Amino acid sequence: MAISSALSFLSDRKRHIVISIALVILLSSLFLLLSPAPSVLPFFFSPTSRLSSSFSPVAASAPPQTPIPVSASAAPQTPIPVSADASPPETPVGISGRSSNGSVDLHPADTAASASKAAANALPQHHSTPTPAAAEVSTSVDTKEIPTGVSGGRGAEGGGGGGGGEEELPSWELCAVGKRVEPADYIPCLDNVKAVNALKSMRHMEHRERHCPTEPRPRCLVPLPAGYRLPLPWPRSRDMIWYNNVPHPKLVEYKKDQNWVRKSGNYFVFPGGGTQFKAGVTRYIRFIEQIMPQIKWGTHTRTVLDVGCGVASFGGYLLDRNVITMSFAPQDEHEAQIQFALERGIPALLAVIGTQKLPFPDNAFDVIHCARCRVHWYADGGKPLLELNRVLRPGGYYIWSATPVYRRGKRDEDDWNAMVTLTKSICWRTVVKSKDVNKIGVVIYQKPTSNSCYIERRTNEPPLCSRRDDHSPWYTPLDSCLLLPVVSSSGEQNSWPISWPGRLKIRYSTSSGNFSTKFSQEKIDSDTKHWNGLVSEVYSSELAVNWSSIRNVMDMNAGFGGFAASLINRPLWVMNIVPFDQPDTLPIIFNRGLIGLYHDWCESFNTYPRTYDLLHMHYLLQSLTNRCDIIEIAVEIDRILRPGRWFVLKDNVGMIRKMDRVLRSLHYKTAIMKRQFLVARKGFWRPDSTSS
């Protein structure tokens, strides 16, 4: 009645307008009262409900970026059961970059604490419907634009390790390097100028060995080369790379008559030649198989060590035969050769046979190859060749292509005679000696599979090594003794693994000592099943990683190699790292037809900066931070990782929070998934960048 009286003063036309306004106000009020959150109405948007915002450019030359829309229409999927506090072995990260079940809330690395709390509330509980991955990622080799990832779960509840107060983050600076060290190529353990200058001798290549900085360890960042851009994709990268990414032209001139590498406009081009195979590596590989058919590339022979590899064309073209090659050479022996190899997408490592053992287990490789690798195998009592004997599998082959094999000068003949004497003393059998159409000579030796020859030698020179329960090669001097092949408790000699790819699934007992007997076949089968399921159900569909742009992968705590095995059908390769203080599973990794090495992640790795597309670490960070600082670990991750590429951490929530905080200070875009995974994408930011 009161309303009717009030409206009676209005004309009929005005009365209808007022009534309409009143109804709108009434309905809006009811909607707000019943709404679960004010953020459902864009005009009531508040900072506390905001989990996405515009993104800062990650490179000085990159244009401002727009948040990428994420589909919310996909149906939810049932997650694979994965325990948040499970103990190793566990696995790495991600895959397609597309969410299979919806969208995820976004915010930049510097989002306020209020947004952090909201993101934490958005995280699912364990075994609930999985949180979607992130924005779909796109990559281009011609741009520095880095599509953003996601960052969430700052306030997520969860226990396990990494407690205590947060350490103050450093004010990031570029590394100050010594004379004759290129800042963009800095490798702390190989570019320690002060330690190298203090060496008393360099006769045995001591200056090319590891000399890691002592306290304080490096906490600086390596700059980018001018004009750096995202690498060309595989397989195109095998034949050409961007010049500005590895701007070292000396090798072009130095090896111009050997078809190693040529410069062509903005590219380096690799014709597939080499010192011993100027007519092409493909013909050379075919020649080896012709003179020794039993080598059977890709079935009988799976793992190869290429000594003094040049730009790794031998290993690069063996990939076509399903052979995985660990190519290595010293730093700067030929300018940037290992950097060229890794930029091409070919497995390679900086190493030297000097005074210390190579970081590989005993009896690891099916074949060892040396084409003019410039190593005096018989020097120092034959220690260099004894080291090859240590890492060569019983029954394996050593392929030597060098001038002493086919030239007849005084020096070459002396070298050949010394090699004949040494190989006989270690019971290597000469299988074949031949020349190709270019009169390049090759000799192939075979290591024995039994102990009978060693026992029947007339003289015990070199002497047999005494058995040792623990003979890790990490920072261990070269042996001057001969390691016997392993004989099982039943008296059986070593057997060769079954043909590839069948050997990927089997443990074998051909490792040195009793390493492989520590782990049952059932344990390895279970690990393989675990990784296959995790990669298929989680990494391939839920983590914001664009696998189509990934070629070089490193598993920083590889276990039995299950992560690498689960990726075997993808066009990538995995460097499997077994930390020196973890259970020694590396012999099993090699027995499965995969490659890797020992390392200590409190020190820098023997690789150039910007050489890997994905670094994966699971349940290792806690033990590492007991010996070194998380900032030092993050700095090494940043040094190795290419801009625009990913680091994936699977760990407890405490460790994830700590690493996430450090990486966000480095302007990484991060995502916390399922309270177990941290996915972090590196940008182009450096301390001297103009972008924030």
C-alpha positions in Angstrom: 0.0 0.0 0.0 2.8 2.3 0.9 4.6 1.6 -2.4 1.3 2.3 -4.3 0.9 5.6 -2.5 4.5 6.6 -3.3 4.1 5.7 -6.9 0.8 7.5 -7.2 2.6 10.8 -7.6 4.3 9.6 -10.7 2.9 9.5 -14.2 2.2 6.1 -15.7 5.3 6.3 -17.9 7.7 7.2 -15.0 6.1 4.7 -12.7 7.0 1.8 -15.0 10.7 3.0 -15.2 11.0 3.2 -11.4 9.5 -0.3 -10.9 12.0 -1.7 -13.5 15.0 -0.2 -11.7 13.8 -1.4 -8.3 13.4 -5.0 -9.7 16.9 -4.9 -11.1 18.4 -3.8 -7.8 16.4 -6.4 -5.9 17.5 -9.3 -8.2 21.2 -8.2 -8.2 21.2 -8.2 -4.4 19.7 -11.6 -4.2 22.3 -12.9 -6.7 25.2 -11.5 -4.7 23.9 -13.1 -1.5 23.6 -16.5 -3.1 26.8 -16.3 -5.2 29.7 -18.5 -3.9 32.3 -15.8 -4.6 32.1 -12.2 -5.7 34.6 -12.9 -8.5 31.9 -14.5 -10.6 30.8 -11.0 -11.5 33.4 -9.2 -13.5 32.2 -5.8 -12.2 32.7 -6.9 -8.6 36.3 -8.2 -9.3 38.7 -7.8 -6.4 42.4 -8.2 -6.0 41.9 -11.0 -3.5 40.2 -13.2 -6.0 42.5 -12.4 -8.9 44.9 -15.2 -9.8 45.9 -14.0 -13.2 47.4 -10.8 -14.5 49.4 -9.4 -17.4 52.9 -10.8 -17.7 56.3 -9.1 -17.7 58.4 -9.5 -20.9 61.1 -12.1 -20.4 63.5 -10.6 -22.8 64.6 -7.1 -23.5 63.5 -7.4 -27.1 60.3 -9.4 -26.5 57.0 -7.6 -26.9 54.4 -7.5 -24.1 52.7 -10.8 -23.9 49.0 -11.6 -23.5 47.8 -14.3 -21.1 47.0 -17.4 -23.1 43.5 -18.7 -22.8 43.0 -22.1 -21.3 40.1 -24.3 -22.1 37.8 -25.2 -19.3 35.5 -27.6 -21.2 37.6 -30.7 -21.1 36.2 -33.5 -18.9 37.9 -34.4 -15.7 40.1 -37.5 -15.6 40.8 -39.9 -12.8 44.4 -39.4 -11.7 47.0 -42.1 -11.3 47.5 -42.8 -7.6 50.7 -41.0 -6.7 51.7 -40.4 -3.1 52.8 -36.9 -2.2 55.4 -38.2 0.3 56.4 -41.3 -1.6 60.1 -42.2 -1.4 62.3 -42.7 -4.5 62.2 -43.9 -7.1 59.7 -41.4 -8.5 59.8 -39.4 -11.7 60.0 -36.2 -13.7 57.7 -34.0 -15.5 55.5 -33.2 -18.1 54.6 -33.4 -21.7 52.1 -31.9 -24.1 51.5 -28.6 -22.5 47.7 -29.0 -22.8 45.4 -29.6 -19.9 43.2 -32.7 -20.2 40.6 -31.6 -17.7 40.2 -27.9 -17.6 41.9 -24.7 -16.8 44.2 -23.5 -14.1 44.4 -20.2 -12.3 47.3 -18.0 -13.4 49.4 -15.4 -11.8 52.9 -14.0 -12.4 56.0 -14.7 -10.4 55.5 -11.5 -8.2 51.9 -12.1 -7.3 50.9 -10.8 -3.8 50.4 -13.0 -0.8 46.6 -12.6 -1.0 46.7 -14.3 -4.4 49.0 -16.9 -3.0 46.4 -17.9 -0.4 43.7 -18.1 -3.0 45.9 -20.3 -5.3 46.6 -22.6 -2.3 42.9 -23.1 -1.8 42.5 -24.0 -5.4 44.9 -26.9 -5.1 43.3 -30.4 -5.0 43.7 -32.8 -2.2 45.6 -36.0 -2.8 43.8 -38.5 -5.0 41.1 -35.9 -5.9 40.4 -34.8 -9.4 43.7 -33.6 -10.8 44.5 -30.0 -11.2 44.8 -29.1 -14.8 48.2 -28.3 -16.3 48.6 -24.8 -17.5 48.3 -22.6 -20.5 49.1 -24.3 -23.8 52.6 -23.6 -24.7 53.8 -22.6 -28.2 57.4 -22.3 -29.3 59.1 -20.7 -32.1 62.8 -20.8 -33.1 62.5 -17.3 -34.4 61.3 -15.4 -31.4 62.3 -14.7 -27.8 58.7 -14.7 -26.6 58.3 -17.1 -23.8 54.6 -18.0 -23.2 54.0 -18.0 -19.5 53.5 -20.9 -17.3 51.6 -20.9 -14.0 52.4 -20.4 -10.4 50.2 -21.6 -7.7 50.0 -23.2 -4.3 52.2 -20.9 -2.3 50.2 -21.5 0.8 49.5 -25.2 0.1 49.5 -27.3 3.1 51.8 -30.3 3.2 54.6 -31.6 5.2 57.9 -33.1 4.6 61.3 -31.5 4.8 62.6 -28.1 4.0 61.1 -26.5 7.0 62.6 -23.5 8.8 62.9 -19.9 7.9 63.4 -18.7 4.3 67.0 -17.8 3.4 67.6 -14.3 2.1 67.9 -14.4 -1.7 71.0 -12.8 -3.3 71.1 -9.7 -5.4 71.7 -11.5 -8.7 74.7 -10.6 -10.7 76.5 -11.9 -13.8 79.6 -14.1 -13.2 83.0 -12.4 -13.0 85.3 -14.8 -14.9 89.0 -15.2 -15.3 91.2 -14.1 -18.1 90.7 -16.0 -21.4 87.3 -17.3 -20.2 84.3 -16.4 -22.3 81.6 -15.2 -19.8 78.7 -16.8 -21.8 80.5 -20.2 -21.9 81.5 -20.2 -18.2 81.9 -23.7 -16.6 82.9 -23.2 -12.9 84.7 -26.5 -12.4 86.6 -26.3 -15.7 87.2 -22.5 -15.8 88.8 -22.1 -12.4 91.8 -20.0 -13.6 93.3 -19.7 -10.2 93.4 -23.4 -9.5 94.7 -24.2 -13.0 97.5 -21.6 -12.6 98.5 -23.3 -9.4 99.0 -26.7 -11.0 102.5 -28.1 -10.7 102.2 -30.1 -13.9 100.0 -30.2 -17.0 101.8 -33.1 -18.7 98.8 -35.4 -18.2 96.1 -32.9 -19.1 95.6 -31.9 -15.5 94.5 -28.4 -16.7 91.5 -30.0 -18.5 90.3 -31.9 -15.5 87.8 -30.7 -12.8 89.0 -28.0 -10.4 85.9 -26.9 -8.7 85.8 -23.6 -6.7 85.8 -24.0 -3.0 83.7 -22.0 -0.5 82.1 -19.7 -1.4 80.7 -21.6 -4.4 79.4 -19.6 -7.4 76.1 -17.8 -6.9 76.2 -15.8 -10.1 74.5 -16.1 -13.5 75.9 -16.7 -16.9 75.0 -14.1 -19.6 73.5 -15.0 -22.9 75.5 -14.6 -26.1 74.4 -11.5 -28.2 71.6 -12.5 -30.5 70.8 -15.8 -28.8 67.6 -17.5 -30.0 65.7 -20.7 -29.3 67.6 -23.6 -31.0 66.4 -25.2 -34.2 64.3 -28.3 -33.7 65.5 -31.8 -34.2 66.2 -33.3 -36.7 67.0 -30.1 -38.5 69.5 -29.2 -35.7 71.7 -32.2 -36.6 72.7 -30.5 -39.8 72.6 -26.8 -38.9 72.5 -24.5 -35.8 72.2 -20.7 -35.2 75.6 -19.1 -35.5 74.8 -16.6 -32.7 74.1 -19.4 -30.2 77.6 -20.8 -30.5 79.6 -17.9 -32.0 82.9 -19.7 -32.4 84.2 -19.7 -36.0 87.8 -20.9 -35.4 86.8 -24.5 -36.1 85.5 -23.6 -39.5 89.0 -22.4 -40.6 90.9 -25.0 -38.6 89.0 -28.0 -40.1 88.0 -26.5 -43.4 89.4 -29.4 -45.5 87.8 -32.1 -43.3 84.1 -31.3 -43.7 83.5 -30.8 -40.0 81.6 -27.5 -40.1 81.0 -24.6 -42.4 79.5 -21.1 -41.8 76.5 -20.2 -44.0 74.8 -16.9 -43.3 73.2 -17.0 -39.9 74.0 -20.7 -39.5 76.7 -23.2 -38.9 76.2 -26.2 -41.2 77.5 -29.7 -40.5 78.1 -31.7 -43.7 78.8 -35.0 -41.7 82.5 -35.2 -42.4 85.4 -35.8 -40.0 89.2 -36.1 -39.9 89.0 -39.9 -40.7 85.8 -39.8 -42.8 86.1 -36.8 -45.1 83.7 -38.6 -47.6 81.0 -38.7 -45.0 80.3 -40.4 -41.7 77.4 -42.4 -43.2 79.8 -44.2 -45.5 82.3 -44.7 -42.6 79.7 -46.3 -40.4 78.7 -48.6 -43.3 82.3 -49.5 -43.9 82.8 -50.6 -40.2 79.8 -52.9 -40.5 81.1 -54.3 -43.7 84.5 -55.3 -42.4 82.9 -56.6 -39.1 79.3 -57.7 -39.7 79.0 -59.0 -36.1 78.9 -55.5 -34.8 75.2 -55.2 -35.9 74.5 -51.5 -35.2 71.3 -51.0 -33.2 70.7 -54.6 -32.2 73.9 -56.2 -30.9 75.6 -52.8 -30.4 73.5 -50.2 -28.6 75.9 -48.1 -26.4 79.0 -46.5 -27.8 81.7 -44.2 -26.3 83.3 -41.9 -28.9 86.7 -40.6 -27.6 87.9 -37.2 -29.0 84.6 -36.9 -30.8 85.0 -33.6 -32.7 81.6 -32.2 -33.3 80.0 -35.6 -32.7 78.9 -36.4 -36.2 79.8 -40.1 -35.7 77.4 -40.3 -32.7 74.8 -38.1 -34.4 74.5 -40.4 -37.4 74.6 -43.6 -35.4 71.2 -42.4 -33.9 69.7 -43.4 -37.3 70.8 -47.0 -36.4 69.2 -47.0 -32.9 72.7 -46.6 -31.3 73.1 -44.1 -28.4 76.7 -42.6 -28.3 78.3 -40.8 -25.4 80.7 -38.4 -27.2 83.4 -36.7 -25.2 86.4 -34.4 -25.7 88.3 -32.0 -23.6 87.3 -28.4 -23.2 88.7 -26.1 -26.0 91.0 -28.8 -27.5 89.1 -27.8 -30.6 87.1 -24.7 -30.0 83.6 -25.4 -28.7 83.3 -28.9 -30.3 81.2 -30.2 -27.4 79.1 -27.1 -27.4 78.5 -27.6 -31.1 77.5 -31.2 -30.5 74.9 -30.4 -27.8 73.5 -27.5 -29.7 72.9 -30.0 -32.5 71.0 -32.3 -30.2 73.6 -35.0 -29.9 74.7 -36.5 -26.5 78.1 -35.2 -25.5 80.2 -34.4 -22.5 83.4 -32.5 -21.6 85.9 -34.9 -20.3 89.5 -36.0 -20.7 91.6 -39.1 -20.0 94.2 -37.5 -17.8 95.0 -38.6 -14.3 91.4 -39.5 -13.1 88.9 -42.1 -14.2 86.1 -41.2 -16.5 82.7 -40.9 -14.6 81.3 -44.2 -16.0 80.9 -47.6 -14.4 83.0 -50.6 -15.2 82.1 -52.7 -18.2 79.6 -50.1 -19.5 79.9 -49.6 -23.3 79.4 -52.1 -26.1 81.8 -50.3 -28.4 84.5 -47.7 -27.9 85.5 -45.6 -30.9 88.5 -43.4 -31.5 89.1 -41.6 -34.8 92.4 -39.6 -34.6 91.5 -38.8 -31.0 95.2 -37.8 -30.2 95.5 -39.9 -27.1 98.8 -41.7 -26.4 97.2 -45.0 -25.2 100.5 -46.6 -24.2 101.8 -43.6 -22.2 102.3 -43.7 -18.4 102.4 -47.5 -18.4 99.4 -47.8 -20.6 97.0 -46.2 -18.1 94.8 -44.5 -20.8 94.1 -47.8 -22.5 93.6 -49.5 -19.2 90.9 -47.0 -18.5 89.2 -47.9 -21.8 89.5 -51.5 -20.9 87.7 -50.7 -17.6 84.7 -49.1 -19.2 84.4 -51.6 -22.2 82.0 -54.4 -21.8 83.5 -57.9 -21.9 83.2 -59.1 -25.5 83.0 -55.4 -26.6 84.9 -53.8 -29.4 87.5 -51.0 -29.6 87.5 -49.3 -33.0 90.7 -47.4 -33.6 91.2 -45.3 -36.7 94.5 -43.4 -36.6 97.6 -42.8 -38.6 99.7 -45.6 -36.9 97.2 -48.1 -38.3 98.0 -47.3 -41.9 101.0 -45.0 -42.3 104.6 -46.0 -42.4 106.6 -43.2 -40.9 109.1 -43.8 -38.1 106.8 -42.2 -35.5 103.7 -44.0 -36.7 105.5 -47.4 -36.7 106.8 -46.8 -33.2 103.3 -46.0 -32.0 101.8 -49.0 -33.7 104.4 -51.4 -32.2 103.7 -50.0 -28.8 100.0 -50.5 -29.3 100.5 -54.1 -30.4 102.5 -54.9 -27.3 100.0 -53.2 -24.9 96.9 -54.8 -26.5 98.4 -58.2 -26.2 99.3 -57.7 -22.6 95.7 -56.9 -21.7 94.4 -59.9 -23.8 92.6 -57.9 -26.5 92.2 -59.8 -29.7 92.7 -58.2 -33.1 89.5 -58.9 -35.0 90.1 -57.1 -38.2 92.5 -54.5 -39.8 91.4 -52.9 -43.0 91.5 -49.8 -45.2 88.6 -48.0 -46.8 88.4 -46.6 -50.4 90.3 -43.5 -49.2 93.0 -45.7 -47.7 92.0 -44.7 -44.2 93.0 -47.6 -41.9 90.9 -49.1 -39.1 91.8 -51.8 -36.6 89.2 -53.4 -34.4 90.0 -55.1 -31.1 87.8 -57.3 -28.9 88.0 -57.5 -25.1 87.8 -61.1 -23.7 84.8 -62.5 -21.9 86.6 -64.9 -19.6 89.6 -64.7 -17.2 91.6 -67.5 -18.8 93.9 -65.3 -20.9 94.7 -63.1 -17.9 95.6 -66.0 -15.7 97.7 -67.7 -18.4 99.9 -64.6 -19.2 103.6 -65.3 -18.9 104.2 -62.1 -17.1 101.8 -60.3 -14.7 102.2 -57.0 -16.5 100.1 -54.9 -16.1 99.2 -56.6 -12.8 95.7 -57.7 -12.0 93.6 -55.4 -9.8 92.7 -56.7 -6.4 89.0 -56.9 -5.9 87.3 -54.0 -4.2 83.8 -53.8 -2.9 83.6 -50.1 -3.6 85.6 -48.7 -6.5 83.5 -45.7 -7.6 85.3 -43.8 -10.4 84.3 -40.4 -9.0 87.5 -38.4 -8.4 89.5 -41.6 -8.5 93.0 -41.8 -10.0 93.5 -44.0 -13.1 94.3 -47.6 -12.4 97.7 -49.1 -13.3 96.3 -52.6 -13.0 94.0 -54.8 -15.1 90.4 -55.3 -14.0 89.2 -58.9 -14.4 85.8 -59.6 -16.0 83.2 -60.6 -13.5 82.4 -64.3 -13.0 79.1 -65.2 -11.3 79.0 -67.4 -8.2 78.0 -70.3 -10.4 81.2 -69.9 -12.4 79.4 -68.6 -15.5 81.2 -66.0 -17.6 79.7 -62.7 -18.7 77.0 -63.0 -21.3 76.2 -60.3 -23.8 72.8 -58.5 -23.4 70.0 -59.6 -25.6 69.4 -57.5 -28.7 68.0 -54.0 -28.5 65.2 -53.1 -27.7 64.6 -56.2 -25.6 67.5 -55.4 -23.3 65.6 -52.2 -22.1 63.4 -54.4 -19.9 66.0 -56.7 -18.3 68.6 -56.1 -15.6 71.4 -58.5 -16.5 74.4 -59.5 -14.4 77.2 -58.1 -16.5 78.2 -55.2 -14.3 81.3 -55.0 -12.3 81.5 -56.3 -8.8 78.2 -57.2 -7.3 76.4 -54.0 -8.2 73.6 -55.6 -10.2 72.9 -58.3 -7.6 71.9 -55.6 -5.1 68.7 -55.1 -7.0 66.2 -57.8 -8.0 64.6 -58.0 -11.4 61.2 -57.6 -9.6 62.3 -54.3 -8.2 63.4 -53.0 -11.6 60.2 -54.3 -13.3 58.2 -52.5 -10.6 60.2 -49.3 -11.2 59.6 -49.5 -15.0 55.9 -50.0 -14.5 55.7 -47.1 -12.1 57.4 -44.7 -14.5 55.5 -45.8 -17.5 52.2 -45.1 -15.7 53.4 -41.8 -14.2 54.7 -40.4 -17.5 51.7 -41.7 -19.5 49.0 -40.5 -17.0 50.5 -37.4 -15.5 53.5 -36.1 -17.4 52.1 -36.5 -20.8 48.7 -34.8 -20.1 48.8 -32.6 -17.0 52.2 -30.8 -16.8 52.8 -27.6 -18.7 55.7 -28.9 -20.8 55.7 -28.7 -24.6 57.5 -31.9 -25.4 57.6 -31.2 -29.1 60.3 -28.6 -28.4 62.4 -30.9 -26.2 65.5 -32.7 -27.4 68.2 -32.8 -24.7 67.0 -34.2 -21.4 68.8 -34.8 -18.1 67.5 -36.9 -15.3 69.4 -35.6 -12.3 68.6 -38.6 -10.1 68.0 -41.4 -12.5 67.6 -44.4 -10.3 67.2 -47.4 -12.6 66.6 -45.2 -15.7 62.9 -45.7 -15.6 62.1 -42.1 -16.6 64.4 -42.4 -19.7 62.9 -45.8 -20.6 59.4 -44.3 -20.5 60.4 -41.7 -23.0 62.3 -44.1 -25.4 59.8 -43.7 -28.3 60.1 -39.9 -28.3 62.6 -38.0 -30.5 64.8 -37.0 -27.6 67.6 -38.5 -25.5 68.2 -38.6 -21.8 71.5 -38.2 -19.9 70.9 -40.3 -16.7 72.8 -39.0 -13.7 73.4 -41.1 -10.7 74.6 -38.9 -7.8 77.9 -40.3 -6.4 76.4 -40.7 -2.9 73.3 -42.5 -4.0 72.8 -46.2 -4.6 74.9 -47.2 -7.6 72.3 -48.1 -10.2 74.4 -46.8 -13.2 75.6 -50.2 -14.3 72.0 -51.3 -14.7 71.2 -48.2 -16.7 74.0 -49.1 -19.2 72.9 -52.7 -19.2 69.4 -51.5 -20.3 71.0 -49.8 -23.3 70.8 -46.3 -21.9 73.7 -43.8 -21.1 74.6 -41.7 -18.1 77.4 -40.8 -15.6 78.2 -40.1 -12.0 78.0 -36.6 -10.6 77.8 -34.4 -7.5 75.1 -31.7 -7.8 76.9 -29.6 -5.2 79.4 -28.9 -8.1 79.0 -27.8 -11.6 78.4 -30.3 -14.4 80.8 -30.8 -17.2 78.8 -29.1 -19.9 78.5 -25.7 -21.5 75.7 -23.3 -20.5 72.3 -23.6 -22.3 72.7 -27.2 -23.4 69.6 -28.9 -22.0 65.9 -28.5 -22.8 64.6 -30.3 -19.7 66.1 -31.0 -16.3 64.3 -33.4 -14.1 64.9 -34.0 -10.4 62.9 -36.2 -8.0 63.5 -36.6 -4.2 67.1 -35.5 -4.3 66.9 -31.9 -3.1 66.6 -32.7 0.7 69.9 -34.7 0.7 71.6 -32.1 -1.4 70.7 -29.2 0.8 72.3 -31.0 3.7 75.7 -30.5 1.9 75.2 -27.3 -0.2 72.9 -24.4 -0.5 69.7 -24.5 -2.6 70.7 -21.2 -4.2 73.9 -22.9 -5.5 71.9 -25.8 -6.9 69.4 -23.4 -8.6 72.3 -21.4 -10.1 73.7 -24.6 -11.7 70.2 -25.5 -13.0 69.9 -22.0 -14.5 73.4 -22.3 -16.1 72.6 -25.6 -17.9 69.0 -24.9 -18.9 68.2 -23.2 -22.2 66.0 -20.1 -22.2 62.4 -21.1 -22.9 62.9 -24.6 -21.5 61.8 -26.4 -18.3 63.0 -27.6 -14.9 60.7 -30.2 -13.3 61.0 -31.0 -9.6 59.1 -33.8 -7.9 59.5 -33.6 -4.1 57.8 -32.8 -0.9 55.9 -29.5 -0.5 58.6 -28.0 1.7 61.4 -28.5 -0.9 59.1 -27.4 -3.7 58.3 -24.1 -1.8 62.0 -23.4 -1.3 63.0 -24.0 -4.9 60.0 -22.2 -6.3 60.9 -19.1 -4.3 64.4 -19.1 -5.7 63.4 -19.7 -9.3 60.7 -17.0 -9.2 63.5 -14.6 -8.1 65.2 -15.6 -11.4 62.0 -14.6 -13.2 61.0 -18.2 -14.0 57.4 -18.9 -14.6 56.4 -21.6 -12.2 53.5 -24.0 -11.6 52.9 -26.2 -8.5 50.9 -29.3 -9.5 49.2 -31.9 -7.2 51.4 -30.6 -4.3 54.2 -32.8 -5.7 55.4 -31.2 -8.9 57.1 -27.9 -9.5 57.3 -27.0 -13.2 59.5 -24.0 -13.9 60.1 -22.4 -17.3 63.2 -20.3 -17.7 63.0 -16.9 -19.6 65.5 -14.7 -21.2 66.0 -12.4 -18.1 69.5 -11.7 -17.0 70.6 -9.2 -14.3 71.7 -6.7 -17.0 68.4 -6.9 -18.8 66.2 -3.9 -19.1 63.1 -5.9 -18.6 61.8 -6.6 -15.1 
